[in-house]
Amino acid sequence: MATHQYYQPSMATNVPSKAPAPAGLYPVGRVAASPADFSDSSTTGGSRTTGYSANTSSYSGSINGDYESSAMSGVDIVDMLNDRVHSSFDPMPLDRGLETQAQTSGHLNAKQQELLELQALAQRRLKGVRSSFNEGLKAARETKRDLEWTSRRVSALKAKAEKAHPEEYRRATSKYAFDDDF
């Protein structure tokens, strides 16, 4: 069996219900009433009043009678609530916050663009440095190869000169001493 929530109205009304309720209590959400009726005759002087009518005359009379008596006294509840909300809410701090947020976002986007440009520049420079390094490495290898060839060629000529002219070679080496390790 389903459990039901009940409320007790301040005034007794006849509201049909599907489940039997204890005396004086009615299930919430099962009130049978017609929807609110809005008509041109129910609005006066810019204020909105609802011509809500329920099936029971005492219910309709108590709600409409209380509201109509307050509306008749010249107090517009909607305008009064709007005035209170507008007087209690100051949009200036919110506007300043939005302005600060927009400026900060703009600065952040500008810095991000600047960072991307600097990153692209660094990539281009790195590419150039790598190319220069590779060219330098290639030149160093060629130079080393040329030096090794020259060293072998000088050693071969020295050996040939020593064999062909041993006496002149010995006198030249004693007169001009040089380091062999070079």
C-alpha positions in Angstrom: 0.0 0.0 0.0 1.4 3.4 -1.0 2.1 6.0 1.6 0.6 9.4 1.2 1.6 12.8 2.4 -1.2 14.9 3.9 -1.8 18.5 4.8 -4.5 20.1 6.8 -6.0 23.2 5.2 -7.0 26.1 7.4 -10.4 26.1 5.8 -12.5 23.0 5.1 -13.0 22.4 1.3 -14.4 19.6 -0.7 -11.6 18.1 -2.7 -12.1 14.7 -4.2 -9.2 12.2 -3.6 -8.5 8.7 -4.9 -7.4 7.3 -1.6 -9.5 7.7 1.5 -7.7 10.1 3.9 -8.1 10.6 7.6 -10.7 13.1 8.6 -9.7 16.7 7.9 -6.5 15.8 5.9 -6.1 15.8 2.1 -3.4 14.3 0.0 -0.8 16.7 -1.5 -0.7 16.9 -5.2 -4.2 15.5 -5.7 -6.2 18.7 -5.3 -8.7 19.0 -8.1 -9.1 22.6 -9.1 -9.3 24.4 -12.4 -6.2 26.3 -13.6 -5.9 30.0 -13.1 -7.9 32.2 -15.4 -6.4 35.4 -16.8 -8.7 37.8 -18.5 -8.5 41.4 -19.5 -11.0 42.4 -16.8 -8.8 40.8 -14.1 -5.9 43.3 -14.7 -6.3 46.8 -13.4 -3.9 49.7 -13.8 -0.8 47.7 -14.8 -1.1 45.3 -11.8 -1.7 41.6 -12.4 -4.5 40.0 -10.5 -5.6 36.5 -11.1 -9.2 35.6 -11.3 -8.6 32.2 -9.8 -11.8 30.3 -9.2 -12.0 26.9 -7.5 -15.0 24.6 -7.3 -15.8 25.7 -3.8 -17.2 29.2 -3.3 -15.7 29.6 0.2 -12.2 28.8 -1.0 -12.5 31.1 -4.0 -14.0 33.8 -2.0 -11.3 33.8 0.7 -8.3 33.9 -1.7 -9.8 36.4 -4.2 -11.3 38.5 -1.5 -8.0 38.9 0.4 -6.1 39.6 -2.7 -8.7 42.0 -4.1 -8.9 43.9 -0.8 -5.1 44.4 -0.9 -5.2 45.4 -4.6 -8.1 47.7 -3.8 -6.0 49.5 -1.2 -3.7 50.8 -3.9 -0.7 48.4 -3.2 0.6 46.6 -6.3 2.4 43.6 -4.9 4.3 42.8 -8.1 5.6 46.3 -8.4 6.4 46.4 -4.7 8.4 43.2 -5.0 10.2 44.4 -8.1 11.1 47.7 -6.3 12.5 45.7 -3.4 14.6 43.4 -5.6 15.9 46.4 -7.6 16.7 48.4 -4.5 18.5 45.5 -2.8 20.5 44.4 -5.8 23.4 46.6 -6.9 24.7 45.4 -10.3 27.9 47.6 -10.2 30.2 45.1 -8.4 29.0 42.4 -10.9 29.7 44.7 -13.8 33.1 45.5 -12.4 33.8 41.8 -12.0 32.7 41.1 -15.5 34.9 44.0 -16.8 37.9 42.7 -14.8 37.3 39.2 -16.1 37.0 40.4 -19.7 40.3 42.4 -19.3 42.1 39.5 -17.7 40.8 37.2 -20.4 42.0 39.6 -23.1 45.4 39.9 -21.5 45.6 36.1 -21.2 44.7 35.6 -24.8 47.3 38.2 -25.9 50.0 36.6 -23.8 49.0 33.2 -25.2 49.3 34.5 -28.8 52.7 36.1 -27.9 53.8 32.8 -26.4 52.8 30.9 -29.6 54.6 33.4 -31.8 57.8 33.1 -29.6 57.5 29.3 -29.7 57.2 29.4 -33.5 60.3 31.8 -33.6 62.2 29.4 -31.3 61.3 26.5 -33.6 62.5 28.3 -36.7 65.8 29.3 -34.9 66.3 25.8 -33.6 65.8 24.5 -37.1 68.4 27.0 -38.4 70.9 26.1 -35.6 70.5 22.4 -36.3 71.1 23.0 -40.0 74.2 25.1 -39.2 75.4 22.5 -36.7 75.0 19.7 -39.2 76.9 21.8 -41.9 79.7 22.5 -39.3 79.9 18.8 -38.4 80.1 17.9 -42.1 82.9 20.5 -42.6 84.8 19.2 -39.5 84.6 15.6 -40.8 85.9 16.7 -44.2 88.7 18.7 -42.6 89.7 15.7 -40.4 89.7 13.4 -43.5 91.8 16.0 -45.4 94.3 16.3 -42.5 94.6 12.5 -42.2 95.3 12.2 -45.9 97.8 15.1 -45.7 99.5 13.5 -42.7 99.8 10.1 -44.5 101.1 11.8 -47.6 103.8 13.8 -45.6 104.8 10.6 -43.8 105.1 8.8 -47.2 107.2 11.7 -48.7 109.4 11.8 -45.6 110.1 8.0 -45.8 110.8 8.3 -49.5 113.2 11.3 -48.9 115.0 9.4 -46.1 115.5 6.4 -48.4 116.6 8.4 -51.4 118.9 10.9 -49.6 119.9 9.4 -46.2 122.9 11.8 -45.6 121.0 15.0 -46.4 118.0 13.8 -44.5 120.1 13.2 -41.3 121.7 16.7 -41.6 118.3 18.4 -42.1 116.7 16.6 -39.2 119.6 17.6 -36.9 119.5 21.2 -38.1 115.6 21.5 -38.0 114.1 19.5 -35.1 110.3 19.0 -35.2 107.8 17.0 -33.2 106.8 13.7 -34.9 103.5 13.5 -32.9 102.0 16.3 -34.8 
